[in-house]
């Protein structure tokens, strides 16, 4: 799943529902995404919710759904459109560094430029690590999940 697009969709629903402290319902997603914004068919929304829960973007508690990130920092363009094929496609065709930077910016905790500069600061003090490891350190410090990137990096590193 394209996490950046998914975060934007979740931010749309949360903003539309005024960040309800009682959480969101599945009907809130259907109403906002399918009928008000006409971004996706109602049939696809259940799949989107399930994939988002699996990706830890959403949390479900007592029939209510909560975003697992701050939606206030997410900027959604007015002409935002969704391609379901791209939304549910795996993002493995991009290099690992690009996908890590996308994950950082999608989290809303920092921009790509801030992440790059912090990674370079780490590399100045630790001469033996490369940029990918420094970037994962920044992600870990910010509380961004690095498990998938770490697995992929270790597989890639062991091949070399």
N, C-alpha and C positions, 0 to 999 in steps of 0.2 A: 504494500500500500504506500502511496506517495504521502508521507507524513506531513509535508508542508501544505499540500492542498487540503488534507483532512483537518489540520489545525485551523485553516481558514474557514472551512465549513462549520466546524464546531464553534468557532468564535462568532460566526454569523448568527447561529441559533442562540448562543448565550446572550449576545447583545440584543437580539430581537426580543428575548424573554427577560431582559433587564437583569441578567445575572441572578436569577432567582435563588435565594438562599435555600429554598426547599428542593432544589434540583430541577432537572428537566425530565420530561416524559418522552416516550417514543413518539407520541402524538405531536409534541412540540417540534421534533425534528421533521416529521412528515409535513406539518402545516407550513413551517418556515421554508424548508428546502424545496418541497414539491409544489406547493400551491402559491405561496407568496413570492418566492424568488424564481420558481420554475427552473431549478438547476438540475434536478434529477427526478427520475420516475419514482413514484411512491414504493414500487416493488424493490428498488435498489437500496432504499434507505435502511431497511432491516439488515441487509448485508453490510452496509457501511457502519452501522452501529456495532455489529458483532466484530468486524475487523478492527474498529477503533478500540474496542474493549481488549481485544487480543493484543493490540500494539501498545496498550497502556496509555492511550490518549484519553479514554473515558473510563470512569469507574461506575459500576452499578451497585447501588445499595438500596434495599427495600423498595424495589420497583422504580427508583428514581435514578437518574443518570447525572453524573457530575464530571466536568472537565478535569483532567489531571494536570493542568497547567494554567497559567494566568492568561486569560483571554484578552486582557486589556492592552497588551503590547502588540497584538496581531493586527496588521493593516490589511483590509480587504478592499481591493479596487472596486469602483462602482460597476465596471464592466466585467466583473468576475464571472467566468464560465467554467463548467466542469466537463471534462471528457471522461466518462466512466472507465474506458480502457486504460487511460493514463492513471486514473485514481487508484485502481486496483492492481496495477502492474508493479512488479518488483523494480526497485531502483538500482539494479546492480550494473547497469551499463555505464554509469558514471564512475570515475575514479573514487577511491575510498576517501581521499581528502575532500573532494567536492561534496560527497554525501555527508561527511562529518560536519562541514561548514553549513550545509543546508539544515542539518538537524539542530545545530546551535542557533542559527537565525530563526528557525521555526519555533524553537522553545520560547522565544521572546525575552530571554535572559540577557542576551548581548548580540551585537551585530557581528557580521563576518569579519569586518576590519578589527574590531576589538578582540575577537578570538585569535586572529592572526598575530596581532601585536603582543598579546599575552603569551602566546606560544613561543614567539621569538625571545621574549624576556626569559622564559624558562630555559630555552636552549642556550642562552648566554651563560647561565650558571651551571648548566649540566651539559658539558660538551659532548658526551658520549651518546646522547639520545638524538633521534631524528625528529623531523617535523610532525610526523603522524603520531608518535608517542607523546610529544609535547601537547599536541592538540587533544589527544585523549585525556591527558592530565587536566587540561583546562575544562573539558567536558565533565570530568568526574568532580572537580571542585565546584562546578555550577549545579551539580545534581542531575546531569543529563545522562541517560542510560547509554553505556558504552559496550554492553555485552556483545551485541552483534558485530560491532566494529572490531572489538578485541579478538573475537573468534576468527573473523576474516583476516585480520592482520597477522595473527599467529600462523594461520595456514599459508598465507602469502610469504611470510618471513621464513618459514621452514622449507619452502620450495627453493628459496635463494640460497 
